[in-house]
Amino acid sequence: MTDPAAPVPLRAVLWDMDGTLVDTEPYWMAAETPLVESYGGTWTHEQALGLVGLGLHDSARILQEAGVRMQEDAIIDHLTDRVMGQLRELGNPFRPGARELLAQLRDAGIRTGLVTMSLRRMAETVVEQIPFEAFDVIVAGDDAVRPKPFPDPYLQACEALGITPAEVVAIEDSPNGLRSALASGAATIGVPMMVSLTGVGAHALWPSLEGRGAADVVAFHADHRAKESSR
């Protein structure tokens, strides 16, 4: 029988992509601005920040409200193509420490998943440019039953890996992403980039992944589970 008092092990780390693994948010913003302006509208930095971490269809509707006279799917395809072009031309703009931590987790035998609201074809473009086998599962925006901030993308990743959220650490950079991971029941680390994560409820806020290793993630998960079990 399983000892209910036994510590829950860390079995997987689930990563957000845009803004967490790779710093693609400027690519998205650079694609959004000329699109809105081509229809005579204006697009501010503050408006662009409002899309960080949103599902693609939610973002497309906001762009429609800003004057873009295109169908939602057409907007999504247009922006995705522009960002993928930048990725192919310039390579993956990894956030500090992200690639190194990902490699350490793989070397330690901890499974990893990518949980992103970008389309699968864009996620695969990023993954194909990583020089090692980086992820056991990808849940993309066109795979999710409901987008972030709903818990579905993280729950789907857990199901695909055959594990429970209690055995997971999620790493996110946006409020919506954090809300999704938290709602799933995962231990959640926020690594802010463009928007503040203060008050969203992350179990830990790390200013950067630089200098962080697999042992830090394991220790964070063990500490979080111990606190949960003592409540």
N, C-alpha and C positions, 0 to 999 in steps of 0.2 A: 504493500500500500504506500501511497505517496504521503510523506509527512507534511501536514498542512503548515507546520511551523518552519519548514525548510526554506531557505532564501530562494527567491525566484531568480534564475540566472538570466544574464543578458544573452539573447540569441540572435538579435539582429539590430542594425542601425538603419533607419529609414531617413533618406535625405530629400529635402526639397532641392530643386535645381536652380531656377532663376533667382539670383541674389544670394543663394546659400552655397551651392557648389561652384557655380560660375557667375561672374558679374555681368550678366546679359541685360540688366535693366536699362543701361544707357542705349543698347541696341534697340530695345523695344521703343523707348522714347524717341529715338532718332527716326524710327519708322512711323510712329503715330503723328508727329508734328506735320510732315509734308502731306500726309494723307488728309488730315483735317483742313490744312490750308488750301489743298487742291479743290476743296468744295467751298472756299471762301470763308471758312471759320478760323478761329484762333484756338491755340492749345497751349496752356501754360504749364510750367513745371509742376505747380501744385495739382493741376488736373491729372498730369501724368502719374504723380505719386499716388493719387487715388486709385489707380488701377493695379498697384503693386499687390500681388497675392490674390487677385480676383480670378474667378473662372473666366475663360475666354469669351463665352457668350455674354456674361455680365459686362465685360469690358467692351465688347462690340456694341452693346446697346447704349452704353455711355458715349461711345464715339458717334453713334447715330444721333444722339441728342445734341452732340456738338456740331452736327451738320453733315456728317458723312452719309451720302445717299447710296448706300450699298447694303445688300443683304448681310445678315450676321455672319454666315459661313464665308461669304466673299471677303469680308473684313478680316476674319481670322486667317484665311488662306493668304491674303495679301501681306499681312504683318508677319506671319510665320515665314513666308518666302524671303522677305527682306532680312529678317533676323538670321535665318539659316545661311543666307548669302554672306553675311558678315562673319558668321562662325567659320564657314569654309575658307573665307579669304584670310581671316586673322587668327584662326585657331580658338581653342577654348580659353576664355579669360578667367582662369581659376581664381577664386577668392583666396586670400592668404591662408596657408595651412590646410586648405581643403583637400587637395590632391594627396598631400603627405598623410593626412589622417585617414583618408579613404584607403590608401595602400597599406597602412599599418593595421587597420581593421581586417582587411583581406588576409594579410600575413598571419594575423592572430586567429584566423578561422572563424571570425564573426561574420555572419551573413549580412548583406547590404541590399537595400532596395532604393529605387528612385521614385519619388512620389511628387509628380509635377502636374500643373494645370496646362502646361504647353502641350501641343499635339505630339503624338507618339513619333512622328517622323522627325520632329525637331529634337526630341529627347534622344532618339537613336543617333542623330547627327553628333550630338555632344558625346554620347557614350562611345561611338566608333572612334573618336579622336583621343580617347584615354588609352595610354599604352600598356594597359593590363586589363585582365578580366575584372570589371569594376562592380557589376551588380548582378544579383541573382534574380531580380524581378524589377520590372518597370510598370508603374501605374501612371498613365498619362491622362491629359484632360479629356481625350476622346474615349478613354476606358472607364472613367469614373461614373458611377451611377448618379451621384450628385457631386458637385464641385466643392472644393474648400469654400467656406468654412465648415461645411458638413463633414462628419467623420468618415464618410464612405471611402475616400481614396486610401486612407490609412488602414481601415478595416479590410479593404480589398487586398492590400499588400500583405497584411498579416495572414489572411486566408490563403493567399497564394503560397506563402512560405510555410503554412501549417503550424503557425505559432499564435500566441495570444498577445494582445497589446501590453500586458504586464511584462512581457519578455523583450520589450522594444524600447529603444531610445530614438526619438525623432529630433531632427535638427532643422530649424526653420528661421527665416529672416523677416517674415511679414506677420502682421496681426492676424490676417485671415488664415494663414498657414498654421500659426500657433493654435488658433481656435480649433482648427480641424484636428490637429494632433492631440490636443488636450481632450477634446470630446471623444476621441477614440479610446482613451485610457492609457496612452503611451506616456512614459517619462519624457519630458520635452525640454530641449535646450534652445533658447533663442539667441541668434547671433545677428544683431541688427546691422543693417547697411544703410538704406535710404530713409527709413521711417522708424520712429521710436517704438520700442516694444514694452516700455514701462507700463505697468498696470494691466497688461493683457493676461498675465497669469502663468507665464513660463515657470517651470520648476527651477530653472537656472538661466541666467543671462551671461553669456561669455562675450566680451568685447570683440574677440577674434578667435579663429581656430588655429592661428599661428602658435606653434609651440605646444599644441595639444596632441596627445597621443591616445592610442587605444586604451591604455591603462587609466587615463583620465575619464574616458567615457564609461568604462566598466565601474570605476569607483563612484561616479555620479549616479549610475543606475542602482548600484547596491545601496548607496545612502538614501536615495529616493524610496526604494522599496522598503527599507528598514523603517523609515518615517511613516510610510503608509500602513505597514503592519502593526505599528505601535498605536495607531489611532483607535 
